[in-house]
Amino acid sequence: MAEKFRMENGLLLSDGHTLVEFADGCAAGGGLIPGVHEVDAVVPCPDCEAEHRVSSAQVIPTAHNITISEVEPEDEPGN
């Protein structure tokens, strides 16, 4: 499946991952799953070898046109 891109506020975005929680009480509890998933979808667990039903889902977009040109140094403690 081809990745779908969109422009928002000057950012080139795609729906790269979904933050999920599992309905069946998996010890892992959920996590980031590649792709777009909705509640009640059955997805592979990122931490165990089983599949789980999604109880909550939040799609997290990935920005593709960001360039970091300079990193500011952290303030030293006490400043």
MDAnalysis code that builds the backbone (N, CA, C; Angstrom):
import MDAnalysis as mda
import numpy as np

u = mda.Universe.empty(237, n_residues=79, atom_resindex=np.repeat(np.arange(79), 3), trajectory=True)
u.add_TopologyAttr("name", ["N", "CA", "C"] * 79)
u.add_TopologyAttr("resid", np.arange(1, 80))
u.add_TopologyAttr("resname", ["MET", "ALA", "GLU", "LYS", "PHE", "ARG", "MET", "GLU", "ASN", "GLY", "LEU", "LEU", "LEU", "SER", "ASP", "GLY", "HIS", "THR", "LEU", "VAL", "GLU", "PHE", "ALA", "ASP", "GLY", "CYS", "ALA", "ALA", "GLY", "GLY", "GLY", "LEU", "ILE", "PRO", "GLY", "VAL", "HIS", "GLU", "VAL", "ASP", "ALA", "VAL", "VAL", "PRO", "CYS", "PRO", "ASP", "CYS", "GLU", "ALA", "GLU", "HIS", "ARG", "VAL", "SER", "SER", "ALA", "GLN", "VAL", "ILE", "PRO", "THR", "ALA", "HIS", "ASN", "ILE", "THR", "ILE", "SER", "GLU", "VAL", "GLU", "PRO", "GLU", "ASP", "GLU", "PRO", "GLY", "ASN"])
u.atoms.positions = np.array([
    [0.844, -1.172, 0.000],
    [0.000, 0.000, 0.000],
    [0.890, 1.237, 0.000],
    [0.585, 2.178, -0.855],
    [1.378, 3.401, -0.965],
    [1.084, 4.330, 0.209],
    [2.138, 4.996, 0.667],
    [1.979, 5.930, 1.774],
    [1.285, 7.191, 1.281],
    [0.331, 7.698, 2.066],
    [-0.400, 8.908, 1.697],
    [0.191, 10.094, 2.446],
    [0.484, 11.159, 1.700],
    [1.070, 12.360, 2.269],
    [0.068, 13.498, 2.222],
    [0.218, 14.450, 3.150],
    [-0.614, 15.657, 3.165],
    [0.213, 16.799, 3.734],
    [-0.135, 18.026, 3.366],
    [0.536, 19.219, 3.889],
    [-0.339, 19.843, 4.966],
    [0.244, 20.123, 6.121],
    [-0.428, 20.822, 7.213],
    [0.564, 21.791, 7.829],
    [0.218, 23.067, 7.817],
    [1.067, 24.104, 8.421],
    [2.507, 24.030, 7.922],
    [2.677, 23.762, 6.645],
    [4.012, 23.713, 6.058],
    [4.758, 22.413, 6.273],
    [4.135, 21.437, 6.931],
    [4.784, 20.149, 7.160],
    [4.212, 19.098, 6.227],
    [5.080, 18.286, 5.654],
    [4.671, 17.158, 4.837],
    [4.485, 15.969, 5.781],
    [3.240, 15.557, 5.982],
    [2.916, 14.540, 6.981],
    [2.384, 13.265, 6.347],
    [2.611, 12.161, 7.043],
    [1.968, 10.886, 6.729],
    [1.582, 10.255, 8.064],
    [0.609, 9.356, 8.020],
    [0.194, 8.654, 9.233],
    [1.078, 7.433, 9.400],
    [2.165, 7.609, 10.128],
    [3.176, 6.573, 10.225],
    [2.909, 5.503, 11.254],
    [2.384, 5.872, 12.418],
    [2.207, 4.929, 13.518],
    [0.919, 5.241, 14.280],
    [0.456, 4.254, 15.026],
    [-0.700, 4.435, 15.894],
    [-0.304, 4.034, 17.305],
    [-0.588, 4.889, 18.268],
    [-0.388, 4.571, 19.676],
    [-1.636, 3.842, 20.140],
    [-1.494, 2.599, 20.602],
    [-2.652, 1.778, 20.945],
    [-2.597, 1.284, 22.382],
    [-3.772, 0.975, 22.915],
    [-3.921, 0.210, 24.150],
    [-4.727, -1.020, 23.795],
    [-4.421, -2.146, 24.455],
    [-5.073, -3.402, 24.116],
    [-6.217, -3.700, 25.076],
    [-7.270, -4.309, 24.543],
    [-8.474, -4.601, 25.313],
    [-8.341, -5.852, 26.164],
    [-7.424, -6.744, 25.825],
    [-7.375, -8.047, 26.489],
    [-6.426, -8.125, 27.682],
    [-5.882, -7.004, 28.105],
    [-5.034, -7.003, 29.291],
    [-3.651, -7.573, 29.068],
    [-3.114, -7.468, 27.887],
    [-1.744, -7.911, 27.621],
    [-0.797, -7.209, 28.594],
    [0.188, -7.938, 29.087],
    [1.149, -7.363, 30.025],
    [1.891, -6.178, 29.415],
    [2.068, -6.179, 28.092],
    [2.755, -5.074, 27.429],
    [1.906, -3.810, 27.480],
    [0.594, -3.957, 27.493],
    [-0.306, -2.811, 27.628],
    [-0.579, -2.060, 26.346],
    [0.265, -2.160, 25.363],
    [0.093, -1.436, 24.105],
    [1.410, -0.843, 23.670],
    [1.338, 0.124, 22.777],
    [2.548, 0.758, 22.292],
    [2.353, 1.334, 20.911],
    [3.450, 1.613, 20.246],
    [3.401, 2.144, 18.885],
    [3.372, 0.999, 17.890],
    [2.373, 1.044, 17.021],
    [2.212, 0.024, 15.993],
    [2.346, 0.711, 14.632],
    [3.173, 0.199, 13.723],
    [3.272, 0.816, 12.395],
    [1.924, 0.791, 11.673],
    [1.625, 1.873, 10.964],
    [0.401, 1.952, 10.183],
    [-0.728, 2.624, 10.946],
    [-1.888, 2.713, 10.288],
    [-3.072, 3.336, 10.875],
    [-4.018, 2.232, 11.322],
    [-4.407, 2.265, 12.607],
    [-5.303, 1.244, 13.161],
    [-6.411, 1.930, 13.943],
    [-7.571, 1.290, 13.990],
    [-8.725, 1.837, 14.686],
    [-9.119, 0.930, 15.834],
    [-9.976, 1.442, 16.716],
    [-10.508, 0.657, 17.828],
    [-11.197, -0.585, 17.272],
    [-11.019, -1.698, 17.944],
    [-11.543, -3.030, 17.601],
    [-10.724, -3.745, 16.531],
    [-9.689, -3.109, 15.983],
    [-8.805, -3.806, 15.047],
    [-7.970, -4.820, 15.827],
    [-7.575, -5.894, 15.190],
    [-6.691, -6.882, 15.796],
    [-5.321, -6.686, 15.160],
    [-4.316, -6.400, 16.019],
    [-2.980, -6.064, 15.533],
    [-1.926, -6.893, 16.256],
    [-0.748, -7.062, 15.634],
    [0.337, -7.764, 16.321],
    [0.889, -6.909, 17.465],
    [1.204, -7.555, 18.558],
    [1.756, -6.866, 19.730],
    [3.227, -6.545, 19.475],
    [3.684, -5.319, 19.829],
    [5.094, -4.992, 19.640],
    [6.015, -5.689, 20.639],
    [5.442, -6.249, 21.736],
    [6.270, -6.817, 22.798],
    [6.137, -8.326, 22.990],
    [5.060, -8.925, 22.482],
    [4.923, -10.377, 22.580],
    [4.553, -10.907, 21.190],
    [4.434, -12.187, 21.043],
    [4.191, -12.757, 19.721],
    [2.711, -12.910, 19.391],
    [1.826, -12.445, 20.268],
    [0.389, -12.607, 20.060],
    [-0.202, -11.412, 19.316],
    [-1.476, -11.547, 18.950],
    [-2.230, -10.437, 18.385],
    [-3.277, -10.031, 19.411],
    [-3.623, -8.736, 19.434],
    [-4.558, -8.222, 20.426],
    [-5.562, -7.272, 19.786],
    [-6.726, -7.159, 20.411],
    [-7.752, -6.226, 19.966],
    [-7.455, -4.855, 20.569],
    [-7.560, -3.813, 19.750],
    [-7.268, -2.442, 20.163],
    [-8.472, -1.856, 20.904],
    [-8.232, -1.304, 22.113],
    [-9.310, -0.663, 22.872],
    [-9.282, 0.855, 22.718],
    [-8.115, 1.425, 22.437],
    [-8.024, 2.861, 22.134],
    [-6.859, 3.063, 21.164],
    [-7.016, 4.084, 20.303],
    [-6.012, 4.307, 19.267],
    [-5.858, 5.798, 18.993],
    [-4.608, 6.231, 18.826],
    [-4.302, 7.614, 18.461],
    [-3.260, 7.589, 17.361],
    [-3.647, 8.022, 16.156],
    [-2.715, 8.042, 15.029],
    [-1.715, 9.174, 15.238],
    [-0.438, 8.865, 15.065],
    [0.631, 9.843, 15.254],
    [1.271, 10.115, 13.890],
    [1.113, 11.338, 13.383],
    [1.697, 11.646, 12.077],
    [3.218, 11.723, 12.137],
    [3.832, 11.417, 11.000],
    [5.280, 11.519, 10.843],
    [5.567, 12.677, 9.891],
    [6.439, 13.608, 10.300],
    [6.834, 14.730, 9.441],
    [8.042, 14.306, 8.617],
    [7.993, 14.595, 7.301],
    [9.049, 14.145, 6.387],
    [9.955, 15.275, 5.903],
    [9.577, 16.527, 6.128],
    [10.367, 17.631, 5.568],
    [10.979, 18.505, 6.662],
    [11.481, 17.881, 7.705],
    [12.133, 18.615, 8.790],
    [13.637, 18.383, 8.685],
    [14.395, 19.472, 8.787],
    [15.849, 19.395, 8.779],
    [16.366, 20.075, 10.038],
    [17.194, 19.391, 10.786],
    [17.830, 19.976, 11.960],
    [19.188, 20.491, 11.514],
    [19.348, 21.813, 11.572],
    [20.591, 22.389, 11.068],
    [21.569, 22.743, 12.180],
    [21.080, 22.935, 13.396],
    [21.963, 23.291, 14.502],
    [21.304, 22.852, 15.800],
    [22.086, 22.290, 16.682],
    [21.583, 21.864, 17.976],
    [22.087, 22.839, 19.019],
    [21.152, 23.391, 19.785],
    [21.551, 24.330, 20.845],
    [22.059, 23.528, 22.045],
    [23.156, 23.971, 22.651],
    [23.667, 23.254, 23.835],
    [22.720, 23.427, 25.012],
    [22.649, 22.401, 25.852],
    [21.820, 22.470, 27.048],
    [22.470, 23.402, 28.060],
    [21.632, 24.068, 28.852],
    [22.169, 24.882, 29.947],
    [22.806, 23.970, 30.978],
    [23.935, 24.417, 31.510],
    [24.583, 23.628, 32.552],
    [23.868, 23.827, 33.864],
    [23.814, 22.808, 34.711],
    [23.136, 22.949, 36.008],
    [23.724, 24.125, 36.799],
    [22.838, 24.862, 37.449],
    [23.278, 25.999, 38.264],
    [23.258, 27.305, 37.531],
    [22.947, 27.312, 36.244],
    [22.892, 28.564, 35.476],
    [21.497, 29.099, 35.430],
])
